[in-house]
Amino acid sequence: MDLVPKQVFLTKGVGRHKEQLCSFELALRNAGIAKCNLVCVSSIIPPGCRLIQRRAGLRLLKPGQITFVVMARRSCNEARLIASAIGCAMPIHGMHGFLAEHASVGEDCKRTGSYAEQLAATMLSSASGKVKNIKTSSIAQAARCRSGIWTTVVAAAVLLI
């Protein structure tokens, strides 16, 4: 059985509910991945794995499918700004790439996404020495929490076999 991902896409979501678990479920729904059985994995993008658009990736998912993800998640029920992000660093030629997850309190999407992207690029360069021609990207979700209502933000890289 070949479990090497051929494609990856990035997605994000936010959910709010009086129950923490329900807010997480709503965030997954908002991200489009709640219908899958999610398995969190570590950070490697295989050589030749293509980054595809979110819409195209979501169309490939089936209800109940075992789906591998790298996910960042943050929840709160106090008046705070929370964010989560996935950074992606892929070499242009031949090597494997990296995904990095980051979740924060008090940071906006831009800062959280940039940090996750830098983490992924750092992991790639430290694993392989200096790599020229790196393609980086990120996706981030931020939300303001309200007291007494759980808010969850998720960002995920979905790995498609």
N, C-alpha and C positions, 0 to 999 in steps of 0.2 A: 504494500500500500504506500503510495507516494503522497506524503503530507507536506510537500514543499509548495508554499503559496506562489501563484503565478501573477496575481494582481493584488493591489491594496488600495483602499480608499479611506479618506478621512471624513469624520462626521462629528457633530456636536449636538447638545441638547440641554434644555433646562426644564425642571419640573418643580411644582409647588403643591404642597398638601399638608394637612395637619399631622400626618404620620410620615416619618422619615422614609420608610420602605416604599410607601406610595409615591413620595416625591422622586425617589430614584427610578421607579418604574415609569413615571411620567417623563422624566428626563430621557430615558432610553427610548420611549415612544417618540419624543420630539426629535431624537437623533435618527429614528427610523430602524432601530435594531432590537426593539423589545420583543419581536416575534421569534427571535433566535435564542438558542441555548448558548450563552456566551462562555467561552473558556479564555481566561486571561493568560497570556504568554509573555515572554520577555521581548527583547528589543531588536531582533535581527530581521532585516529585509533581505531575502535571498538574491543572489545575482540574477539578473534578468527579470525580476519581478517588476511589473509596471504599475505606476501610480495612475489610477483612473478617476474620473469624476464621480462625485457622490451619487448623483442620480443614476448613473450607469451601474454602480456597485449595488445600490439598494434594489435595483430590478433583478439582480442575480440571487438575492436571498430568498429562502423558502421558510415558511413557518415550521418551527421545531428543529431547524438545521443546527448542527453543531458548528459554531462559528468562532474562530480564533480572533482575539482582539488584544491590542495593547490599549489600556484605558486609564485615563486620569479622571478623578472624581473628587468633589468636595461638597459637603453638606453643612448647613447651619440653620439655626432657628432664632438668631439674634440679628439685630440691625447691623449688618456688615456687608461689604462687597467681597464676593468670592469668585474664583475663576479656576478653570482647568484647561489644559492644553496638551496637545501632542505635537512634538517636533519631529521632522523627518529629514534625514541626510542620506542622499543616495549618490554614489560615485557614478560618473557618466559611463565608465568602462569597467566591466568585468567583476568587480568586487561586490561583496555584500554591503548593505547599508544598515543604518540604525534608526530606531524610533526611540523617542524619549518622552516620558510623561511628566507633567508638572502640575501641581495644584497649589493655589495660593489664597491668602486672605489679604484684602486691601490693595490688590493689583488689578488693573484693567486687562482687557483682552490683548491689547497690543503688547504690553510688557510681559504678560504671562506667555503668550505665543512666541515672542522673541526669545525669551529665556529657554523655553522648551526646544526651539530650533537650534540655539547655541549649544545646548546640552547634547543634542543628537550629532551635531557637527564635531563637537569635542570628542565624543565617543568614537566616531569614525576616524578622526585623525590620530587619536591615541592608539587605536587598534592597528593602524596600518601605516603609521608614519605620515609624512606630508602627502596629502592627496590633493592634486589640482582638480579642476573640473568637478566640483561637487554641486549637486542640485539640492537646495534646501527648501523646505516649506513647513507650514504649521497650520493648525486650526485651534481656535480657542473659543471658549464660552464663558461669559461673566454674567453675574446677576447680583442685584441688591437683595439681601435677605430682609424679611420683616420679622419682628418679634412675634413668637408664638406660631409661626407657620414655617414648616421645613421647606427649604429651597435646596435643590441639588443641581449641580452643573456637571456635565460629563463631556469629555472629548475622547474620541477613540480612533484608532487605526484598525480597520477591519481587513483581515488577511483572508483572501479567497484562494481556495485550493483548486 
